[in-house]
Amino acid sequence: MEIDKLWTDAIKEHNIGEFHEAHELFEDLWMELDERVEKDTVQALAQIDALAVHINTGNIRAAQRLMKQLPELVRNMPKEYRNVNLLLIKKWTEETMEGISNNRDLQKNPPKLI
């Protein structure tokens, strides 16, 4: 599948709250990319959507497992990628990871990617 179509479809699925499908599309896109920074950014987005799935299903153990690699990926995310602002989703992820670590209530859905 074409990289631009995978990106557009992943964003669309994320923005309508279909986080599992977005996760799958981001993973497909990740496999198509060659550049390390791009791969890391897309991998972070895939894991963020997986995190949203786990939070929405109440599977906090699975969410905790994502925290092994996700903090570093999020820390290194650019402010923008492919004309999409990543600052809000980065902030949501950092707050969510902190909430998981401290057993606080979590906002279930990440912000839209615009």
Backbone as JSON Lines, residues from 0, in Angstrom:
{"i":0,"aa":"M","n":[0.85,-1.18,0.0],"ca":[0.0,0.0,0.0],"c":[0.89,1.24,0.0]}
{"i":1,"aa":"E","n":[0.44,2.28,-0.63],"ca":[1.18,3.53,-0.73],"c":[1.32,4.19,0.64]}
{"i":2,"aa":"I","n":[2.5,4.74,0.9],"ca":[2.81,5.36,2.19],"c":[1.83,6.49,2.52]}
{"i":3,"aa":"D","n":[1.55,7.35,1.57],"ca":[0.64,8.47,1.84],"c":[-0.77,7.98,2.19]}
{"i":4,"aa":"K","n":[-1.22,6.93,1.52],"ca":[-2.55,6.39,1.82],"c":[-2.57,5.75,3.2]}
{"i":5,"aa":"L","n":[-1.53,5.01,3.55],"ca":[-1.46,4.43,4.89],"c":[-1.52,5.53,5.96]}
{"i":6,"aa":"W","n":[-0.75,6.59,5.74],"ca":[-0.73,7.71,6.69],"c":[-2.12,8.33,6.82]}
{"i":7,"aa":"T","n":[-2.73,8.65,5.68],"ca":[-4.06,9.28,5.69],"c":[-5.09,8.37,6.36]}
{"i":8,"aa":"D","n":[-5.06,7.09,6.04],"ca":[-6.01,6.15,6.63],"c":[-5.8,5.99,8.13]}
{"i":9,"aa":"A","n":[-4.53,5.94,8.56],"ca":[-4.23,5.81,9.99],"c":[-4.73,7.03,10.75]}
{"i":10,"aa":"I","n":[-4.5,8.21,10.21],"ca":[-4.96,9.44,10.85],"c":[-6.49,9.45,10.93]}
{"i":11,"aa":"K","n":[-7.13,9.08,9.84],"ca":[-8.6,9.06,9.81],"c":[-9.15,8.12,10.89]}
{"i":12,"aa":"E","n":[-8.61,6.92,10.96],"ca":[-9.08,5.94,11.95],"c":[-8.82,6.43,13.38]}
{"i":13,"aa":"H","n":[-7.66,7.01,13.61],"ca":[-7.35,7.56,14.93],"c":[-8.38,8.64,15.3]}
{"i":14,"aa":"N","n":[-8.64,9.54,14.37],"ca":[-9.5,10.69,14.65],"c":[-10.97,10.31,14.86]}
{"i":15,"aa":"I","n":[-11.39,9.16,14.37],"ca":[-12.77,8.73,14.64],"c":[-12.83,7.77,15.83]}
{"i":16,"aa":"G","n":[-11.68,7.57,16.48],"ca":[-11.66,6.76,17.69],"c":[-11.49,5.27,17.47]}
{"i":17,"aa":"E","n":[-11.13,4.89,16.26],"ca":[-10.87,3.48,15.95],"c":[-9.39,3.21,16.19]}
{"i":18,"aa":"F","n":[-9.01,3.2,17.47],"ca":[-7.61,3.14,17.83],"c":[-6.94,1.82,17.47]}
{"i":19,"aa":"H","n":[-7.68,0.73,17.52],"ca":[-7.08,-0.55,17.13],"c":[-6.74,-0.55,15.64]}
{"i":20,"aa":"E","n":[-7.67,-0.09,14.83],"ca":[-7.42,-0.05,13.38],"c":[-6.3,0.94,13.06]}
{"i":21,"aa":"A","n":[-6.28,2.09,13.74],"ca":[-5.21,3.06,13.53],"c":[-3.86,2.44,13.9]}
{"i":22,"aa":"H","n":[-3.83,1.72,15.02],"ca":[-2.6,1.04,15.44],"c":[-2.1,0.11,14.34]}
{"i":23,"aa":"E","n":[-2.99,-0.69,13.77],"ca":[-2.6,-1.62,12.7],"c":[-2.07,-0.88,11.48]}
{"i":24,"aa":"L","n":[-2.73,0.21,11.1],"ca":[-2.29,0.98,9.94],"c":[-0.94,1.65,10.19]}
{"i":25,"aa":"F","n":[-0.75,2.18,11.4],"ca":[0.55,2.77,11.72],"c":[1.65,1.71,11.68]}
{"i":26,"aa":"E","n":[1.35,0.5,12.13],"ca":[2.34,-0.58,12.05],"c":[2.66,-0.92,10.59]}
{"i":27,"aa":"D","n":[1.63,-0.97,9.75],"ca":[1.87,-1.23,8.32],"c":[2.74,-0.13,7.72]}
{"i":28,"aa":"L","n":[2.45,1.1,8.07],"ca":[3.25,2.23,7.59],"c":[4.69,2.12,8.09]}
{"i":29,"aa":"W","n":[4.85,1.78,9.37],"ca":[6.18,1.63,9.96],"c":[7.03,0.67,9.13]}
{"i":30,"aa":"M","n":[6.42,-0.41,8.67],"ca":[7.16,-1.42,7.91],"c":[7.6,-0.89,6.54]}
{"i":31,"aa":"E","n":[6.91,0.11,6.03],"ca":[7.23,0.66,4.71],"c":[8.32,1.74,4.76]}
{"i":32,"aa":"L","n":[8.59,2.27,5.94],"ca":[9.53,3.4,6.06],"c":[10.96,2.91,6.22]}
{"i":33,"aa":"D","n":[11.9,3.75,5.79],"ca":[13.32,3.42,5.9],"c":[14.06,4.31,6.89]}
{"i":34,"aa":"E","n":[13.69,5.57,6.98],"ca":[14.4,6.55,7.79],"c":[14.08,6.36,9.27]}
{"i":35,"aa":"R","n":[15.09,6.32,10.11],"ca":[14.95,5.99,11.54],"c":[14.03,6.95,12.29]}
{"i":36,"aa":"V","n":[14.17,8.25,12.06],"ca":[13.32,9.21,12.79],"c":[11.86,9.02,12.4]}
{"i":37,"aa":"E","n":[11.61,8.8,11.12],"ca":[10.23,8.55,10.68],"c":[9.7,7.27,11.3]}
{"i":38,"aa":"K","n":[10.49,6.22,11.28],"ca":[10.06,4.94,11.86],"c":[9.74,5.11,13.35]}
{"i":39,"aa":"D","n":[10.59,5.83,14.07],"ca":[10.36,6.03,15.5],"c":[9.09,6.83,15.76]}
{"i":40,"aa":"T","n":[8.84,7.84,14.94],"ca":[7.63,8.65,15.1],"c":[6.39,7.82,14.85]}
{"i":41,"aa":"V","n":[6.39,7.05,13.8],"ca":[5.23,6.22,13.47],"c":[5.07,5.09,14.49]}
{"i":42,"aa":"Q","n":[6.17,4.54,14.97],"ca":[6.09,3.52,16.01],"c":[5.47,4.11,17.28]}
{"i":43,"aa":"A","n":[5.85,5.32,17.62],"ca":[5.26,5.98,18.79],"c":[3.76,6.13,18.61]}
{"i":44,"aa":"L","n":[3.33,6.55,17.43],"ca":[1.89,6.71,17.18],"c":[1.16,5.37,17.25]}
{"i":45,"aa":"A","n":[1.78,4.33,16.73],"ca":[1.18,2.99,16.81],"c":[1.03,2.57,18.28]}
{"i":46,"aa":"Q","n":[2.05,2.81,19.07],"ca":[1.99,2.42,20.48],"c":[1.03,3.3,21.27]}
{"i":47,"aa":"I","n":[0.92,4.56,20.9],"ca":[-0.04,5.44,21.57],"c":[-1.46,4.95,21.32]}
{"i":48,"aa":"D","n":[-1.75,4.54,20.09],"ca":[-3.08,4.0,19.81],"c":[-3.3,2.67,20.52]}
{"i":49,"aa":"A","n":[-2.27,1.86,20.64],"ca":[-2.39,0.62,21.41],"c":[-2.66,0.96,22.88]}
{"i":50,"aa":"L","n":[-2.0,1.98,23.39],"ca":[-2.22,2.43,24.76],"c":[-3.68,2.84,24.95]}
{"i":51,"aa":"A","n":[-4.22,3.58,24.0],"ca":[-5.63,3.99,24.07],"c":[-6.56,2.78,24.09]}
{"i":52,"aa":"V","n":[-6.25,1.77,23.28],"ca":[-7.06,0.54,23.26],"c":[-7.04,-0.11,24.63]}
{"i":53,"aa":"H","n":[-5.86,-0.26,25.21],"ca":[-5.73,-0.91,26.51],"c":[-6.45,-0.13,27.61]}
{"i":54,"aa":"I","n":[-6.34,1.18,27.57],"ca":[-7.01,2.0,28.58],"c":[-8.52,1.88,28.43]}
{"i":55,"aa":"N","n":[-9.01,1.92,27.2],"ca":[-10.45,1.84,26.96],"c":[-11.03,0.48,27.31]}
{"i":56,"aa":"T","n":[-10.22,-0.56,27.25],"ca":[-10.7,-1.9,27.61],"c":[-10.39,-2.24,29.06]}
{"i":57,"aa":"G","n":[-9.74,-1.31,29.77],"ca":[-9.42,-1.54,31.18],"c":[-8.24,-2.47,31.4]}
{"i":58,"aa":"N","n":[-7.45,-2.72,30.38],"ca":[-6.31,-3.62,30.49],"c":[-5.06,-2.82,30.88]}
{"i":59,"aa":"I","n":[-5.0,-2.43,32.13],"ca":[-3.91,-1.58,32.61],"c":[-2.58,-2.31,32.58]}
{"i":60,"aa":"R","n":[-2.57,-3.63,32.8],"ca":[-1.31,-4.39,32.72],"c":[-0.67,-4.26,31.34]}
{"i":61,"aa":"A","n":[-1.5,-4.38,30.31],"ca":[-0.98,-4.24,28.94],"c":[-0.5,-2.81,28.72]}
{"i":62,"aa":"A","n":[-1.22,-1.84,29.25],"ca":[-0.79,-0.44,29.14],"c":[0.55,-0.24,29.82]}
{"i":63,"aa":"Q","n":[0.74,-0.86,30.96],"ca":[2.01,-0.75,31.69],"c":[3.16,-1.35,30.89]}
{"i":64,"aa":"R","n":[2.9,-2.44,30.17],"ca":[3.95,-3.06,29.36],"c":[4.44,-2.13,28.25]}
{"i":65,"aa":"L","n":[3.54,-1.3,27.73],"ca":[3.93,-0.36,26.68],"c":[4.89,0.7,27.2]}
{"i":66,"aa":"M","n":[4.95,0.87,28.49],"ca":[5.77,1.93,29.07],"c":[7.25,1.59,29.11]}
{"i":67,"aa":"K","n":[7.63,0.45,28.58],"ca":[9.06,0.1,28.51],"c":[9.75,0.91,27.43]}
{"i":68,"aa":"Q","n":[9.14,1.01,26.27],"ca":[9.76,1.68,25.13],"c":[9.08,3.01,24.79]}
{"i":69,"aa":"L","n":[7.82,3.14,25.11],"ca":[7.05,4.32,24.71],"c":[7.6,5.64,25.26]}
{"i":70,"aa":"P","n":[8.04,5.72,26.53],"ca":[8.54,7.01,27.01],"c":[9.67,7.59,26.16]}
{"i":71,"aa":"E","n":[10.61,6.77,25.76],"ca":[11.71,7.27,24.94],"c":[11.22,7.7,23.55]}
{"i":72,"aa":"L","n":[10.33,6.9,22.96],"ca":[9.8,7.26,21.64],"c":[9.07,8.59,21.7]}
{"i":73,"aa":"V","n":[8.27,8.78,22.74],"ca":[7.51,10.03,22.88],"c":[8.43,11.21,23.14]}
{"i":74,"aa":"R","n":[9.42,11.01,23.98],"ca":[10.37,12.08,24.29],"c":[11.06,12.58,23.02]}
{"i":75,"aa":"N","n":[11.31,11.69,22.08],"ca":[12.03,12.05,20.85],"c":[11.11,12.4,19.68]}
{"i":76,"aa":"M","n":[9.8,12.41,19.9],"ca":[8.87,12.76,18.82],"c":[9.06,14.21,18.39]}
{"i":77,"aa":"P","n":[9.0,14.44,17.09],"ca":[9.06,15.84,16.64],"c":[7.75,16.56,16.98]}
{"i":78,"aa":"K","n":[7.77,17.87,16.86],"ca":[6.57,18.67,17.12],"c":[5.52,18.46,16.03]}
{"i":79,"aa":"E","n":[6.01,18.12,14.85],"ca":[5.13,17.95,13.71],"c":[5.7,16.85,12.81]}
{"i":80,"aa":"Y","n":[4.81,16.1,12.19],"ca":[5.24,15.08,11.24],"c":[4.19,15.01,10.13]}
{"i":81,"aa":"R","n":[4.63,15.09,8.91],"ca":[3.74,15.04,7.74],"c":[2.56,16.01,7.88]}
{"i":82,"aa":"N","n":[2.88,17.22,8.28],"ca":[1.89,18.3,8.44],"c":[0.84,18.03,9.51]}
{"i":83,"aa":"V","n":[1.16,17.18,10.47],"ca":[0.26,16.92,11.59],"c":[0.97,17.34,12.87]}
{"i":84,"aa":"N","n":[0.31,18.17,13.64],"ca":[0.85,18.64,14.91],"c":[0.81,17.49,15.92]}
{"i":85,"aa":"L","n":[1.95,17.18,16.53],"ca":[2.04,16.07,17.47],"c":[2.14,16.52,18.93]}
{"i":86,"aa":"L","n":[2.1,17.83,19.17],"ca":[2.3,18.32,20.54],"c":[1.2,17.86,21.49]}
{"i":87,"aa":"L","n":[-0.06,17.91,21.08],"ca":[-1.16,17.53,21.98],"c":[-1.14,16.04,22.3]}
{"i":88,"aa":"I","n":[-0.86,15.22,21.3],"ca":[-0.84,13.78,21.56],"c":[0.38,13.4,22.4]}
{"i":89,"aa":"K","n":[1.46,14.12,22.2],"ca":[2.65,13.9,23.03],"c":[2.33,14.24,24.49]}
{"i":90,"aa":"K","n":[1.67,15.36,24.71],"ca":[1.3,15.78,26.07],"c":[0.34,14.77,26.7]}
{"i":91,"aa":"W","n":[-0.67,14.33,25.93],"ca":[-1.63,13.34,26.44],"c":[-0.9,12.06,26.86]}
{"i":92,"aa":"T","n":[0.03,11.63,26.03],"ca":[0.75,10.39,26.31],"c":[1.6,10.53,27.57]}
{"i":93,"aa":"E","n":[2.3,11.64,27.69],"ca":[3.12,11.85,28.89],"c":[2.24,11.87,30.14]}
{"i":94,"aa":"E","n":[1.1,12.57,30.09],"ca":[0.19,12.62,31.23],"c":[-0.41,11.25,31.53]}
{"i":95,"aa":"T","n":[-0.72,10.51,30.48],"ca":[-1.3,9.17,30.66],"c":[-0.28,8.22,31.27]}
{"i":96,"aa":"M","n":[0.95,8.26,30.8],"ca":[1.98,7.39,31.37],"c":[2.22,7.73,32.84]}
{"i":97,"aa":"E","n":[2.21,9.01,33.16],"ca":[2.37,9.43,34.55],"c":[1.18,8.95,35.38]}
{"i":98,"aa":"G","n":[-0.01,9.05,34.83],"ca":[-1.21,8.58,35.53],"c":[-1.19,7.09,35.78]}
{"i":99,"aa":"I","n":[-0.71,6.32,34.82],"ca":[-0.6,4.87,35.0],"c":[0.4,4.57,36.11]}
{"i":100,"aa":"S","n":[1.52,5.27,36.09],"ca":[2.55,5.04,37.11],"c":[2.07,5.39,38.51]}
{"i":101,"aa":"N","n":[1.19,6.38,38.61],"ca":[0.73,6.85,39.91],"c":[-0.69,6.42,40.25]}
{"i":102,"aa":"N","n":[-1.24,5.47,39.48],"ca":[-2.6,4.95,39.71],"c":[-3.65,6.05,39.79]}
{"i":103,"aa":"R","n":[-3.58,7.0,38.87],"ca":[-4.57,8.07,38.81],"c":[-5.59,7.78,37.72]}
{"i":104,"aa":"D","n":[-6.7,8.48,37.78],"ca":[-7.71,8.36,36.72],"c":[-7.09,8.79,35.4]}
{"i":105,"aa":"L","n":[-7.5,8.12,34.34],"ca":[-6.91,8.37,33.04],"c":[-7.95,8.91,32.07]}
{"i":106,"aa":"Q","n":[-7.52,9.85,31.24],"ca":[-8.37,10.3,30.13],"c":[-8.25,9.24,29.05]}
{"i":107,"aa":"K","n":[-9.36,8.61,28.71],"ca":[-9.3,7.41,27.86],"c":[-8.86,7.67,26.43]}
{"i":108,"aa":"N","n":[-9.26,8.76,25.86],"ca":[-9.0,8.97,24.43],"c":[-7.95,10.05,24.19]}
{"i":109,"aa":"P","n":[-6.99,9.73,23.35],"ca":[-6.0,10.74,22.98],"c":[-6.65,11.8,22.09]}
{"i":110,"aa":"P","n":[-6.01,12.95,21.99],"ca":[-6.55,14.0,21.12],"c":[-6.47,13.61,19.64]}
{"i":111,"aa":"K","n":[-7.26,14.29,18.86],"ca":[-7.22,14.06,17.41],"c":[-5.9,14.56,16.85]}
{"i":112,"aa":"L","n":[-5.51,13.98,15.76],"ca":[-4.3,14.39,15.04],"c":[-4.72,15.32,13.91]}
{"i":113,"aa":"I","n":[-4.33,16.6,14.02],"ca":[-4.75,17.59,13.01],"c":[-3.54,18.3,12.45]}
